[in-house]
């Protein structure tokens, strides 16, 4: 059986104790084991500070962009092998594994292209300059300069490749070395990604370290110039960000947590392109990656008069999903990733069903197509419905991390739809489908304070819209409140976590030159 390793202080570390098992969620067979026992975390930080940071900061943005390009190529060249590891360890179909892996290589590639254009100057000019005195003798310009600490990346189980790569891309391009920690249960894919990068010698010494298993006392050792970038559940986030050392040192902590994302059908949507897009998106965003996406749709809001037709049409689409072992022909949705996820999904649907009713699926474990009866963490797409969205408190609080969503009516006004979306106290993404611009304008203004991204499905976007679940490197990812309050990606916004914004002041021409604006 494979023993996964950490890569720290320039060498592979194999633990000799404290192992946790990794299993194939379709067969429940153990496939590997993980432990970080014996890693010296103070030495890890020291290695990054002494080697990785100086090496990265000695490079230009364009040179660091070249590192990302090489990483992206390695992931692309080994895509088939990584897809197979994803299937074995996370139960993904080829399409779902590709969503993670192509998201990883694509994000690295996009930041490589964008970063190359930042060129040779060591800082980034941020926004426009402004005159601060009577004349241009005193001028102000904000710039972003690399922070001189270490970034620790803690990732969730559901995106073992993308989670690793999207954080790595921003950290490296900003000039900050990182220590990456995948979720233990699905670490197989990340470990192989790291192995490919290490074997190829793609990064300078100390720029990337990898901890497979527990982080030990690593987080207790972080200080004022360091960064903790966390993705996972709101409960774990609350526990991690509460550390004394992080609070005392004002260590930057970015949290990407869970989210009860909503899809909203605007009133008056007939059976045209927008209706098709709404149904296609709703079904896909419930079932892609077996619903284990932080951006999955959990709540579906429709005008009361549309409730029956949406329920029937969506139930018909969900009935086409074939749940089973992804190695079996015809399977379109794999199992949940772990036994714990299965237990949580069953418990979660029971809680939601007590506030409403199940209208498609069962909310219970099922046998999977092509899998041994009684084995595997299979769970059918399950749609619930409630008659009164405000009275059903659990549907705005309980994230069931599986192929599960709840259908609910609103009164057709933008104000009511936005107020119901807001009951979840902060989401990563809200999608809305309709063409009435006055209605949409009101909705955007009312819901904008409660969500990190707004995806508008209209006649004009129906042909191109990729689905609301894709976190694109060009657009911000993160949401307020319960979603963590963090910001990742979004071009320069993604880098700013790893950089210090500095208000540069002085004579106009000099300030411009220091900011890399080429002024006289
Ligand atoms: P989780 O249980 O909170 O774990 C997340 C990560 O935190 C894992 O790497 C875990 O490591 C680590 N961790 C847990 N306790 C820790 C501690 N005391 N010290 C250091 N690290 C610790 O979440 P999950 O089950 O992996 O992921 C599912 C959740 O993530 C869902 O709620 C989902 O919505 C959310 N998510 C959010 C986003 C986003 O971008 N907003 C993206 C993906 C997922 P171990 O595995 O070793 O315990």
Boltz pocket constraint, residues with backbone or C-beta under 6 A from the ligand:
constraints:
  - pocket:
      binder: B
      contacts: [[A, 154], [A, 155], [A, 156], [A, 157], [A, 158], [A, 159], [A, 181], [A, 182], [A, 183], [A, 184], [A, 185], [A, 213], [A, 214], [A, 215], [A, 231], [A, 232], [A, 233], [A, 234], [A, 235], [A, 236], [A, 237], [A, 240], [A, 255], [A, 256], [A, 257], [A, 258], [A, 259], [A, 293], [A, 294], [A, 399], [A, 401], [A, 428], [A, 478], [A, 483], [A, 484]]
      max_distance: 6.0
